[in-house]
Amino acid sequence: MDYIQYIIIALAISLGFFSHALAGFSAALIALPILVQVLPLKESVGLLSFLFFLFSLFFVILNYKKINKQLLIELALGTIIGLFIGNYLLGHFGDQVILKKILGVFILLYVIKTIFKQTSIAFFNKISFLFGLFGGIFSGLFTTGGPFYVTYINNRYKDAKLIRANIIATLGLGDIVRLPIHLHENIINTSTFILTLKILPCFLLAIYLGNKLHHKINDEIYKKVLLGLLMLAAINLLIYN
């Protein structure tokens, strides 16, 4: 791997995890399309999976008091089942373009609805298992399950700090469960650890700056950032193969 490839990887990780620390999600949606230009899909997923574990380990502890444990339980079963399904698809079928398009359309429709009508969608609260399931599938397959969780949690809460803390906790659950699966499947291996060490300074600086900026913005700006990232995610999923 030459130095240009390392620069591209470092840029992808820096942009992705700055946004992730700011909003609570979106690292994979920003970083993955860049990473796959220089790394195979499985290696890209392995790298992100390990960094997500490190991120969640720190930020779940940092935001523990703001986390709704009941919400976490509601999403947990679907998430765990979905992770195994997503990991199976990754190991046996690779990139699933149709699934990405479906997710992209779903997120785009939710963003459009939220922009023009600010009220919550009541029945979403009754199908938490499905949000957990599909979030888990996309987390296992592409490490991009965030939009499902963000849609559910943003629909449920109004306070920016609660939204972010519970997004981080929900994604953290998946990150912790996914790590041993990816280790067992050799998606995370020795080369993943070596590459992680090389780009660790960029990762740490990105999450420090993202977290610092988060505490300087108000609820209204945060929600606009969240919707903007969801819109970006939807467009990315629709046009990226």
Order of alpha helices (4+ residues) and beta strands (2+ residues): alpha-alpha-alpha-alpha-alpha-alpha-alpha-alpha-alpha-alpha
